[in-house]
Amino acid sequence: MSKLLQDVVGELSRLPGVGSRTALRLAMHLLRMEPEAVGEMTRSIDRFRRDVKYCSQCNNLSDDPLCPICADRERDHGTVCVVEQVADVLSIENTRQYRGLYHVLGGVISPMQGIAPSDLKIDLLCERLDRGGIREVILAISTSVEGETTLFYLMNRLRQYPGVKITSIARGIGFGDELEYVDALTITHALINRREME
C-alpha cells in the first residue's frame, strides 16, 4: 500500500466510529473527488477547527459569543435543558417540541477516563442559575453508568437552588422493546416514571 494512502487511512481511522476498512473507503472516495472539492473540504475543516467558538452562556457551538438559540428572544429563557454534547442539542431541536434554552456540559463524569465534575461546564450552569430568571432545569443525560453518575451529581449540586424546578427526561422502555430483553435499570426507571392511562 502507498505510504500516502497509509497516512490518510491512519488519520481517518482516528475519527470515532471509523475503522480501518471505512477509512480506506473514505480515502479512496477522496481520491476520486475533484481536487478543488477536496481542497474546499480541507479548508472548511481547518476553518471549523481554528475559528469555532463556544457560546459564553450555554457552551454550544457558535460563530459569535452568544449562540443563535441563546440570542433568540422568542424562546423560553426560563427553561434550560442540560445535555452532554452539542449533538444532543441537534437531536432535541430536530423534534421541534422544545422551545427553551440549553446548557452543554461537554461530556459526563467518568473516573475511568479521568473526567471529573470540574472538567465539565457545571460551574457555568451554576453561574446562570445564580443570575436568576431560570424556573426549570431539565436534565437530559444518557442512561449509561457515567450518565447516571453525572445525573446524580447534578441533582445534588442543584439542590442549592430551591426556587428552581429540577426535572429529568422520562426514562424507560422504548417503543417496540420486549420486556424480557430489557435490563433491570431500564425497567426500574420505567416503573418510577410510569404515568396514568387515560
Secondary structure as a PSIPRED ss2 file (coil, helix, strand):
# PSIPRED VFORMAT (PSIPRED V4.0)

   1 M C   1.000  0.000  0.000
   2 S C   1.000  0.000  0.000
   3 K H   0.000  1.000  0.000
   4 L H   0.000  1.000  0.000
   5 L H   0.000  1.000  0.000
   6 Q H   0.000  1.000  0.000
   7 D H   0.000  1.000  0.000
   8 V H   0.000  1.000  0.000
   9 V H   0.000  1.000  0.000
  10 G H   0.000  1.000  0.000
  11 E H   0.000  1.000  0.000
  12 L H   0.000  1.000  0.000
  13 S C   1.000  0.000  0.000
  14 R C   1.000  0.000  0.000
  15 L C   1.000  0.000  0.000
  16 P C   1.000  0.000  0.000
  17 G C   1.000  0.000  0.000
  18 V C   1.000  0.000  0.000
  19 G C   1.000  0.000  0.000
  20 S H   0.000  1.000  0.000
  21 R H   0.000  1.000  0.000
  22 T H   0.000  1.000  0.000
  23 A H   0.000  1.000  0.000
  24 L H   0.000  1.000  0.000
  25 R H   0.000  1.000  0.000
  26 L H   0.000  1.000  0.000
  27 A H   0.000  1.000  0.000
  28 M H   0.000  1.000  0.000
  29 H H   0.000  1.000  0.000
  30 L H   0.000  1.000  0.000
  31 L H   0.000  1.000  0.000
  32 R H   0.000  1.000  0.000
  33 M C   1.000  0.000  0.000
  34 E C   1.000  0.000  0.000
  35 P H   0.000  1.000  0.000
  36 E H   0.000  1.000  0.000
  37 A H   0.000  1.000  0.000
  38 V H   0.000  1.000  0.000
  39 G H   0.000  1.000  0.000
  40 E H   0.000  1.000  0.000
  41 M H   0.000  1.000  0.000
  42 T H   0.000  1.000  0.000
  43 R H   0.000  1.000  0.000
  44 S H   0.000  1.000  0.000
  45 I H   0.000  1.000  0.000
  46 D H   0.000  1.000  0.000
  47 R H   0.000  1.000  0.000
  48 F H   0.000  1.000  0.000
  49 R H   0.000  1.000  0.000
  50 R H   0.000  1.000  0.000
  51 D H   0.000  1.000  0.000
  52 V C   1.000  0.000  0.000
  53 K E   0.000  0.000  1.000
  54 Y E   0.000  0.000  1.000
  55 C C   1.000  0.000  0.000
  56 S C   1.000  0.000  0.000
  57 Q C   1.000  0.000  0.000
  58 C C   1.000  0.000  0.000
  59 N C   1.000  0.000  0.000
  60 N C   1.000  0.000  0.000
  61 L E   0.000  0.000  1.000
  62 S E   0.000  0.000  1.000
  63 D C   1.000  0.000  0.000
  64 D C   1.000  0.000  0.000
  65 P C   1.000  0.000  0.000
  66 L C   1.000  0.000  0.000
  67 C C   1.000  0.000  0.000
  68 P H   0.000  1.000  0.000
  69 I H   0.000  1.000  0.000
  70 C H   0.000  1.000  0.000
  71 A H   0.000  1.000  0.000
  72 D C   1.000  0.000  0.000
  73 R C   1.000  0.000  0.000
  74 E C   1.000  0.000  0.000
  75 R C   1.000  0.000  0.000
  76 D E   0.000  0.000  1.000
  77 H E   0.000  0.000  1.000
  78 G E   0.000  0.000  1.000
  79 T E   0.000  0.000  1.000
  80 V E   0.000  0.000  1.000
  81 C E   0.000  0.000  1.000
  82 V E   0.000  0.000  1.000
  83 V E   0.000  0.000  1.000
  84 E C   1.000  0.000  0.000
  85 Q C   1.000  0.000  0.000
  86 V H   0.000  1.000  0.000
  87 A H   0.000  1.000  0.000
  88 D H   0.000  1.000  0.000
  89 V H   0.000  1.000  0.000
  90 L H   0.000  1.000  0.000
  91 S H   0.000  1.000  0.000
  92 I H   0.000  1.000  0.000
  93 E H   0.000  1.000  0.000
  94 N H   0.000  1.000  0.000
  95 T H   0.000  1.000  0.000
  96 R C   1.000  0.000  0.000
  97 Q C   1.000  0.000  0.000
  98 Y C   1.000  0.000  0.000
  99 R C   1.000  0.000  0.000
 100 G E   0.000  0.000  1.000
 101 L E   0.000  0.000  1.000
 102 Y E   0.000  0.000  1.000
 103 H E   0.000  0.000  1.000
 104 V E   0.000  0.000  1.000
 105 L C   1.000  0.000  0.000
 106 G C   1.000  0.000  0.000
 107 G C   1.000  0.000  0.000
 108 V C   1.000  0.000  0.000
 109 I C   1.000  0.000  0.000
 110 S E   0.000  0.000  1.000
 111 P H   0.000  1.000  0.000
 112 M H   0.000  1.000  0.000
 113 Q H   0.000  1.000  0.000
 114 G C   1.000  0.000  0.000
 115 I E   0.000  0.000  1.000
 116 A C   1.000  0.000  0.000
 117 P H   0.000  1.000  0.000
 118 S H   0.000  1.000  0.000
 119 D H   0.000  1.000  0.000
 120 L C   1.000  0.000  0.000
 121 K C   1.000  0.000  0.000
 122 I H   0.000  1.000  0.000
 123 D H   0.000  1.000  0.000
 124 L H   0.000  1.000  0.000
 125 L H   0.000  1.000  0.000
 126 C H   0.000  1.000  0.000
 127 E H   0.000  1.000  0.000
 128 R H   0.000  1.000  0.000
 129 L H   0.000  1.000  0.000
 130 D H   0.000  1.000  0.000
 131 R H   0.000  1.000  0.000
 132 G C   1.000  0.000  0.000
 133 G C   1.000  0.000  0.000
 134 I C   1.000  0.000  0.000
 135 R C   1.000  0.000  0.000
 136 E E   0.000  0.000  1.000
 137 V E   0.000  0.000  1.000
 138 I E   0.000  0.000  1.000
 139 L E   0.000  0.000  1.000
 140 A C   1.000  0.000  0.000
 141 I C   1.000  0.000  0.000
 142 S C   1.000  0.000  0.000
 143 T C   1.000  0.000  0.000
 144 S C   1.000  0.000  0.000
 145 V H   0.000  1.000  0.000
 146 E H   0.000  1.000  0.000
 147 G H   0.000  1.000  0.000
 148 E H   0.000  1.000  0.000
 149 T H   0.000  1.000  0.000
 150 T H   0.000  1.000  0.000
 151 L H   0.000  1.000  0.000
 152 F H   0.000  1.000  0.000
 153 Y H   0.000  1.000  0.000
 154 L H   0.000  1.000  0.000
 155 M H   0.000  1.000  0.000
 156 N H   0.000  1.000  0.000
 157 R H   0.000  1.000  0.000
 158 L H   0.000  1.000  0.000
 159 R H   0.000  1.000  0.000
 160 Q H   0.000  1.000  0.000
 161 Y C   1.000  0.000  0.000
 162 P C   1.000  0.000  0.000
 163 G C   1.000  0.000  0.000
 164 V C   1.000  0.000  0.000
 165 K E   0.000  0.000  1.000
 166 I E   0.000  0.000  1.000
 167 T E   0.000  0.000  1.000
 168 S E   0.000  0.000  1.000
 169 I C   1.000  0.000  0.000
 170 A C   1.000  0.000  0.000
 171 R C   1.000  0.000  0.000
 172 G C   1.000  0.000  0.000
 173 I C   1.000  0.000  0.000
 174 G C   1.000  0.000  0.000
 175 F C   1.000  0.000  0.000
 176 G C   1.000  0.000  0.000
 177 D C   1.000  0.000  0.000
 178 E C   1.000  0.000  0.000
 179 L H   0.000  1.000  0.000
 180 E H   0.000  1.000  0.000
 181 Y H   0.000  1.000  0.000
 182 V C   1.000  0.000  0.000
 183 D C   1.000  0.000  0.000
 184 A H   0.000  1.000  0.000
 185 L H   0.000  1.000  0.000
 186 T H   0.000  1.000  0.000
 187 I H   0.000  1.000  0.000
 188 T H   0.000  1.000  0.000
 189 H H   0.000  1.000  0.000
 190 A H   0.000  1.000  0.000
 191 L H   0.000  1.000  0.000
 192 I H   0.000  1.000  0.000
 193 N C   1.000  0.000  0.000
 194 R C   1.000  0.000  0.000
 195 R C   1.000  0.000  0.000
 196 E C   1.000  0.000  0.000
 197 M C   1.000  0.000  0.000
 198 E C   1.000  0.000  0.000
